Amino acid sequence: MKTKIVISAAILVAAIVSAALLHSADLHPMRKAAAAPAPPRVPVVAGTVTQHDVPIYLTGVGTVIAYNTDIVRAQIQGQIISINFTEGQQVHTGDLLAQIDPRPYQALVDQYTANLERDQAQLANARTNQTRYKQLGDKGWATPQLIETQDAQVGQLQAAIKADQALIDAAKVQLSFTRLTSPINGTVGIRQIDVGNIISPSSTNGLCVVTQLNPISLIFTLPETVLPQIQQQQRKTKAPFTVLAYNQDNTVRLGEGQLGLVNNEILQTTGSIQLKANFPNAERSLWPGGLVNARLLLDTRHNGLTVPASVVQQGPNGAYAYVVNSDDTVSIRQIKVAQISDGQALIDSGLEANEQVVVDGQYKLQPGTHVVLLHGKAAQESAAQDAMQAPIP
């Protein structure tokens, strides 16, 4: 009897232990599932797709040229007796720049003037004789030959007076050339000759160069493929295009002008078209010979969608962007970019207004990644750190 009681107790204990083990085995996976950590969130900097009017630019590289450039050369030979300008001086049309010794040319004027006065005196005497001979001829006291000879002499002296006057005029022109004056309004460059030297028309460098800086011109090039767009827009607007000039790194705006010319031929060697724009240049920010970036304002996109330029990524299928979904995950969206200017990308398709897109930190993302959006100082620090860690494309 005692043996049966011991066996029953042992079976009961075994059943209780087995039930406990089974219950523990059922709860363990649930505990493990409950204790599993949430997927990590990747910190990123995000921005919003904005909608506003966006200017459409065609960009090219150009060279600044003076509106007018004149080399002041001598038209006669002579010794320079005075320099009447300072290098870099602003001059106006007709201002005296230098004086050539005028004495030889003044002497010629005086000589031809004396010849004129002599011939005028002889003409007066010949006319007096002509009158007298005609009176004698009317009375039969002078032969017709004598009268005709006197008439010829009067005509000869009249012609001599005209020649004398022409010589005087020519000598005065030569005398005026002793004054080297500015042909335009502009800035005087480096002086090429000093006082006391002989200057002549064969002097290639001349006296100096006068350059007109206000207004000023810019010649720049664009690919020939954009020529139809320019022509179409010209027919549509029938107004001059606006051209903006920037320095070489596009950090300083140098001036705003108007397109004056689309050249009449395409450069076959480069496949480009030359354009010329004129700028008021009141502040003289543009300088002849300078290399600048030109932006031709072709059109304005109304209600265009823009994002920071760093949003645009390049992949095997073209441009794409990471879009932040409502559940804080990201997805890839293929986009079409119209232009990138001033750090902003104009989007043709692929995004909608007010959507959130990843601005910085894309290299850490994959479709479906959970993200946490950084703002303020944290966003700046993350952008700086990513700039050092991001792989080189």
VEXDREN-2710 file (C-alpha; in Angstrom, 1 decimal):
% VEXDREN-2710
k/r/px/py/pz
1/MET/0.0/0.0/0.0
2/LYS/2.8/2.3/0.9
3/THR/4.5/1.5/-2.4
4/LYS/1.4/2.5/-4.4
5/ILE/1.2/5.8/-2.6
6/VAL/4.8/6.6/-3.3
7/ILE/4.4/5.8/-7.0
8/SER/1.3/7.9/-7.3
9/ALA/3.0/10.9/-5.7
10/ALA/6.0/10.5/-8.0
11/ILE/3.7/10.5/-11.1
12/LEU/1.9/13.6/-9.8
13/VAL/5.1/15.5/-9.3
14/ALA/6.4/14.5/-12.8
15/ALA/3.1/15.7/-14.3
16/ILE/3.4/19.0/-12.5
17/VAL/7.0/19.5/-13.6
18/SER/6.2/18.6/-17.2
19/ALA/3.3/21.1/-17.3
20/ALA/5.6/23.8/-15.9
21/LEU/8.2/23.1/-18.5
22/LEU/5.7/23.2/-21.3
23/HIS/4.3/26.5/-20.0
24/SER/7.7/27.9/-19.8
25/ALA/8.6/26.8/-23.3
26/ASP/5.4/28.5/-24.7
27/LEU/6.1/31.8/-23.0
28/HIS/9.9/32.0/-23.9
29/PRO/9.4/32.9/-27.6
30/MET/6.9/35.6/-26.7
31/ARG/9.3/37.1/-24.2
32/LYS/12.0/37.0/-26.8
33/ALA/9.7/38.7/-29.4
34/ALA/8.7/41.3/-26.9
35/ALA/12.3/42.0/-26.0
36/ALA/13.5/42.3/-29.7
37/PRO/14.9/45.9/-30.3
38/ALA/13.2/48.3/-32.8
39/PRO/15.1/48.9/-36.1
40/PRO/17.6/51.7/-35.8
41/ARG/16.7/55.2/-37.1
42/VAL/19.2/57.0/-39.4
43/PRO/19.6/60.7/-38.7
44/VAL/19.2/62.8/-41.9
45/VAL/18.7/66.4/-42.8
46/ALA/15.5/67.0/-44.8
47/GLY/14.0/69.8/-46.8
48/THR/10.6/70.6/-48.4
49/VAL/9.7/70.8/-52.0
50/THR/8.8/74.5/-52.6
51/GLN/6.7/76.1/-55.3
52/HIS/7.4/79.5/-56.7
53/ASP/8.4/81.4/-59.9
54/VAL/11.8/80.2/-61.1
55/PRO/13.9/82.0/-63.8
56/ILE/15.3/79.8/-66.6
57/TYR/18.9/80.6/-67.4
58/LEU/21.2/79.6/-70.2
59/THR/24.8/79.8/-68.8
60/GLY/28.0/80.3/-70.7
61/VAL/31.5/81.7/-70.3
62/GLY/32.4/85.0/-71.9
63/THR/35.1/87.7/-72.2
64/VAL/34.5/91.4/-71.4
65/ILE/35.5/93.8/-74.1
66/ALA/35.5/97.6/-74.2
67/TYR/32.5/99.2/-75.9
68/ASN/35.0/101.3/-77.8
69/THR/38.8/101.1/-77.9
70/ASP/41.0/103.7/-79.7
71/ILE/44.8/103.9/-80.0
72/VAL/45.7/107.5/-80.1
73/ARG/48.2/107.8/-83.0
74/ALA/49.9/110.7/-84.7
75/GLN/48.9/111.6/-88.2
76/ILE/52.0/113.7/-88.7
77/GLN/55.6/113.5/-87.7
78/GLY/57.0/115.8/-85.0
79/GLN/58.4/116.2/-81.6
80/ILE/56.2/115.9/-78.5
81/ILE/56.5/119.1/-76.4
82/SER/53.9/118.3/-73.8
83/ILE/51.9/115.5/-72.3
84/ASN/48.5/116.7/-71.0
85/PHE/47.1/113.6/-69.3
86/THR/47.7/111.3/-66.3
87/GLU/47.7/107.5/-66.8
88/GLY/44.3/106.2/-65.7
89/GLN/42.6/109.6/-66.1
90/GLN/39.0/109.9/-67.3
91/VAL/38.8/111.9/-70.5
92/HIS/36.1/113.2/-72.8
93/THR/35.9/113.6/-76.5
94/GLY/38.2/116.4/-77.7
95/ASP/40.3/116.6/-74.5
96/LEU/44.0/117.4/-75.3
97/LEU/46.3/114.5/-74.5
98/ALA/49.6/115.7/-76.0
99/GLN/51.0/118.5/-78.1
100/ILE/53.3/118.1/-81.1
101/ASP/55.6/121.0/-81.9
102/PRO/53.4/123.2/-84.2
103/ARG/56.0/125.6/-85.5
104/PRO/56.9/123.8/-88.8
105/TYR/53.2/123.5/-89.6
106/GLN/52.4/127.0/-88.6
107/ALA/55.1/128.2/-90.9
108/LEU/53.5/126.4/-93.8
109/VAL/50.2/128.1/-93.0
110/ASP/51.9/131.5/-92.9
111/GLN/53.7/130.8/-96.2
112/TYR/50.6/129.7/-98.1
113/THR/48.7/132.7/-96.6
114/ALA/51.4/135.1/-98.0
115/ASN/51.1/133.4/-101.4
116/LEU/47.4/133.9/-101.3
117/GLU/47.7/137.6/-100.5
118/ARG/50.3/138.0/-103.3
119/ASP/48.0/136.4/-105.9
120/GLN/45.0/138.4/-104.6
121/ALA/47.0/141.6/-105.2
122/GLN/48.0/140.5/-108.7
123/LEU/44.4/139.6/-109.4
124/ALA/43.3/143.0/-108.4
125/ASN/45.8/144.6/-110.7
126/ALA/44.9/142.2/-113.6
127/ARG/41.2/143.1/-113.2
128/THR/42.0/146.8/-113.3
129/ASN/44.0/146.3/-116.6
130/GLN/41.2/144.1/-117.9
131/THR/38.7/146.9/-117.4
132/ARG/41.0/149.4/-119.0
133/TYR/41.7/147.3/-122.0
134/LYS/38.0/146.7/-122.6
135/GLN/37.4/150.4/-122.6
136/LEU/40.3/150.9/-125.1
137/GLY/39.0/148.1/-127.2
138/ASP/35.5/149.7/-127.4
139/LYS/37.2/152.8/-128.9
140/GLY/39.4/150.7/-131.2
141/TRP/42.6/151.6/-129.5
142/ALA/43.3/148.0/-128.2
143/THR/43.5/144.8/-130.2
144/PRO/41.2/141.9/-129.4
145/GLN/44.3/139.7/-128.8
146/LEU/45.4/142.1/-126.0
147/ILE/42.0/141.9/-124.4
148/GLU/41.9/138.1/-124.6
149/THR/45.4/137.8/-123.1
150/GLN/44.3/140.0/-120.2
151/ASP/41.2/137.9/-119.6
152/ALA/43.3/134.8/-119.5
153/GLN/45.6/136.3/-117.0
154/VAL/42.7/137.2/-114.7
155/GLY/41.4/133.6/-114.9
156/GLN/44.9/132.3/-114.2
157/LEU/45.2/134.4/-111.1
158/GLN/41.7/133.3/-109.9
159/ALA/42.8/129.7/-110.2
160/ALA/46.0/130.4/-108.3
161/ILE/44.0/132.0/-105.5
162/LYS/41.9/128.8/-105.2
163/ALA/45.0/126.7/-105.1
164/ASP/46.5/128.9/-102.4
165/GLN/43.3/128.6/-100.3
166/ALA/43.4/124.8/-100.7
167/LEU/47.0/124.7/-99.6
168/ILE/46.1/126.9/-96.6
169/ASP/43.3/124.6/-95.6
170/ALA/45.5/121.5/-95.9
171/ALA/48.2/123.2/-93.9
172/LYS/45.7/124.1/-91.2
173/VAL/44.5/120.5/-91.1
174/GLN/48.2/119.4/-90.6
175/LEU/48.5/122.1/-87.9
176/SER/45.4/120.7/-86.1
177/PHE/47.1/117.3/-86.1
178/THR/49.7/118.7/-83.7
179/ARG/47.0/118.4/-81.0
180/LEU/46.5/114.8/-80.1
181/THR/43.0/114.7/-78.6
182/SER/40.8/111.9/-77.2
183/PRO/38.4/110.5/-79.8
184/ILE/36.0/109.1/-77.3
185/ASN/34.9/109.3/-73.6
186/GLY/36.9/106.8/-71.7
187/THR/39.9/105.9/-69.6
188/VAL/43.5/106.6/-70.6
189/GLY/45.8/103.6/-70.4
190/ILE/49.6/103.5/-70.1
191/ARG/51.6/106.2/-71.8
192/GLN/53.7/104.8/-74.6
193/ILE/56.0/107.8/-75.4
194/ASP/57.5/110.6/-73.4
195/VAL/58.1/114.3/-73.9
196/GLY/60.9/115.1/-76.3
197/ASN/60.5/112.0/-78.5
198/ILE/59.6/112.1/-82.1
199/ILE/56.2/110.6/-82.9
200/SER/55.0/109.7/-86.4
201/PRO/52.2/107.8/-88.1
202/SER/54.4/104.7/-88.3
203/SER/54.6/104.5/-84.5
204/THR/52.6/101.3/-83.9
205/ASN/52.0/101.8/-80.2
206/GLY/50.9/105.4/-80.6
207/LEU/50.6/107.8/-77.7
208/CYS/48.2/105.7/-75.5
209/VAL/45.0/103.7/-75.6
210/VAL/41.7/105.2/-74.6
211/THR/39.1/102.6/-73.5
212/GLN/35.4/103.2/-73.1
213/LEU/34.2/101.3/-69.9
214/ASN/30.8/102.8/-69.5
215/PRO/28.9/101.2/-71.2
216/ILE/30.8/97.9/-71.8
217/SER/30.2/94.7/-73.7
218/LEU/30.4/91.0/-73.1
219/ILE/30.9/88.3/-75.7
220/PHE/29.9/84.8/-74.5
221/THR/29.2/81.5/-76.1
222/LEU/26.4/78.9/-75.8
223/PRO/25.9/75.5/-77.4
224/GLU/24.4/75.7/-80.8
225/THR/21.6/73.3/-79.6
226/VAL/20.0/76.2/-77.6
227/LEU/19.7/78.5/-80.6
228/PRO/16.2/77.3/-81.6
229/GLN/15.0/78.0/-78.0
230/ILE/16.5/81.5/-78.1
231/GLN/14.9/82.2/-81.5
232/GLN/11.5/80.9/-80.4
233/GLN/11.6/83.0/-77.2
234/GLN/12.6/86.1/-79.2
235/ARG/9.6/85.7/-81.5
236/LYS/7.4/85.1/-78.5
237/THR/8.5/88.1/-76.3
238/LYS/9.8/90.5/-78.9
239/ALA/11.9/92.1/-76.2
240/PRO/15.6/92.1/-75.4
241/PHE/16.8/89.3/-73.2
242/THR/18.3/90.1/-69.8
243/VAL/21.9/88.9/-69.3
244/LEU/23.6/88.6/-65.9
245/ALA/27.3/88.6/-65.4
246/TYR/29.0/86.8/-62.5
247/ASN/32.6/86.3/-61.5
248/GLN/34.3/83.0/-62.2
249/ASP/33.2/81.2/-59.1
250/ASN/29.6/82.6/-59.3
251/THR/29.8/84.3/-55.9
252/VAL/29.7/87.9/-57.0
253/ARG/27.1/89.5/-59.4
254/LEU/29.0/91.9/-61.6
255/GLY/26.2/93.5/-63.6
256/GLU/23.0/93.2/-65.5
257/GLY/22.7/94.1/-69.1
258/GLN/20.7/93.3/-72.3
259/LEU/21.4/91.0/-75.1
260/GLY/22.4/93.0/-78.2
261/LEU/23.4/90.4/-80.8
262/VAL/23.2/86.7/-81.7
263/ASN/26.1/86.3/-84.1
264/ASN/25.2/85.5/-87.7
265/GLU/27.1/82.2/-87.9
266/ILE/27.9/79.1/-85.7
267/LEU/31.5/78.4/-84.9
268/GLN/32.0/75.1/-86.6
269/THR/35.2/74.2/-84.6
270/THR/33.4/74.3/-81.3
271/GLY/29.7/73.9/-82.2
272/SER/28.8/77.0/-80.3
273/ILE/27.1/80.3/-81.0
274/GLN/28.5/83.7/-80.0
275/LEU/26.3/86.3/-78.3
276/LYS/27.1/89.9/-77.3
277/ALA/25.5/91.8/-74.4
278/ASN/25.9/95.4/-73.4
279/PHE/26.1/96.5/-69.7
280/PRO/25.7/100.1/-68.3
281/ASN/28.7/99.2/-66.0
282/ALA/28.1/102.3/-63.8
283/GLU/30.2/100.9/-61.0
284/ARG/32.8/99.5/-63.4
285/SER/32.6/96.0/-62.0
286/LEU/33.3/94.7/-65.4
287/TRP/36.8/95.2/-66.9
288/PRO/38.0/94.6/-70.4
289/GLY/39.7/91.2/-70.8
290/GLY/38.0/89.7/-67.8
291/LEU/36.7/86.1/-67.9
292/VAL/33.1/86.0/-66.5
293/ASN/30.1/83.7/-66.3
294/ALA/27.1/84.9/-68.3
295/ARG/23.5/83.9/-67.6
296/LEU/21.0/84.5/-70.3
297/LEU/17.5/84.8/-68.8
298/LEU/15.5/82.8/-71.3
299/ASP/12.1/82.5/-69.5
300/THR/10.4/82.3/-66.1
301/ARG/8.8/79.1/-64.9
302/HIS/5.7/80.0/-63.0
303/ASN/4.9/77.9/-59.9
304/GLY/8.0/75.8/-60.5
305/LEU/9.1/73.1/-58.0
306/THR/12.5/73.5/-56.5
307/VAL/14.7/71.6/-54.0
308/PRO/18.2/72.1/-52.7
309/ALA/20.7/70.9/-55.3
310/SER/22.1/68.3/-52.8
311/VAL/18.7/66.5/-53.0
312/VAL/19.5/65.4/-56.5
313/GLN/21.4/62.1/-56.7
314/GLN/22.6/60.3/-59.8
315/GLY/22.0/56.6/-60.4
316/PRO/22.1/54.1/-63.2
317/ASN/18.6/55.1/-64.2
318/GLY/19.3/58.8/-64.0
319/ALA/18.5/61.4/-61.4
320/TYR/16.6/60.4/-58.2
321/ALA/15.8/61.7/-54.7
322/TYR/15.0/60.2/-51.4
323/VAL/11.5/61.1/-50.3
324/VAL/10.5/60.9/-46.6
325/ASN/7.2/59.0/-46.2
326/SER/4.6/59.6/-43.5
327/ASP/5.8/56.7/-41.4
328/ASP/9.4/58.2/-41.3
329/THR/10.7/55.7/-43.9
330/VAL/12.4/56.8/-47.1
331/SER/11.7/55.7/-50.7
332/ILE/13.5/56.4/-53.9
333/ARG/11.8/58.6/-56.5
334/GLN/13.0/59.0/-60.0
335/ILE/13.0/62.7/-61.0
336/LYS/13.7/64.9/-64.0
337/VAL/15.7/68.1/-63.4
338/ALA/15.3/71.1/-65.6
339/GLN/18.3/73.1/-64.3
340/ILE/20.5/73.6/-61.2
341/SER/21.3/77.2/-60.4
342/ASP/22.3/79.1/-57.3
343/GLY/22.1/75.9/-55.2
344/GLN/18.5/75.1/-56.2
345/ALA/17.3/72.4/-58.6
346/LEU/14.2/73.0/-60.7
347/ILE/12.2/69.8/-61.0
348/ASP/10.3/69.0/-64.1
349/SER/8.7/65.8/-62.8
350/GLY/8.9/63.2/-60.0
351/LEU/8.1/65.4/-56.9
352/GLU/5.2/67.4/-55.6
353/ALA/4.9/70.6/-53.6
354/ASN/5.4/70.3/-49.8
355/GLU/6.9/66.8/-50.0
356/GLN/9.8/66.2/-47.7
357/VAL/13.1/65.1/-49.3
358/VAL/16.5/64.1/-47.9
359/VAL/19.0/66.9/-48.3
360/ASP/22.0/65.3/-46.6
361/GLY/22.9/61.8/-45.4
362/GLN/21.7/59.9/-48.5
363/TYR/24.8/57.6/-48.6
364/LYS/23.5/55.9/-45.4
365/LEU/20.0/55.2/-46.8
366/GLN/18.2/52.4/-48.6
367/PRO/14.6/52.2/-49.6
368/GLY/12.5/51.5/-46.4
369/THR/15.1/52.8/-44.0
370/HIS/13.7/54.5/-40.9
371/VAL/15.0/58.0/-40.4
372/VAL/14.9/60.7/-37.8
373/LEU/15.0/64.3/-39.1
374/LEU/17.6/66.7/-37.7
375/HIS/17.1/70.4/-37.3
376/GLY/19.1/73.5/-36.4
377/LYS/22.6/72.9/-35.0
378/ALA/22.3/69.2/-35.1
379/ALA/21.6/69.3/-38.8
380/GLN/24.7/71.5/-39.4
381/GLU/26.9/69.1/-37.5
382/SER/25.5/66.1/-39.3
383/ALA/26.1/67.8/-42.7
384/ALA/29.7/68.6/-41.8
385/GLN/30.3/65.0/-40.6
386/ASP/28.7/63.5/-43.7
387/ALA/30.9/65.7/-45.9
388/MET/33.9/63.9/-44.4
389/GLN/32.5/60.4/-44.4
390/ALA/30.6/60.4/-47.7
391/PRO/32.2/58.2/-50.4
392/ILE/33.8/60.0/-53.3
393/PRO/31.6/59.6/-56.3
END
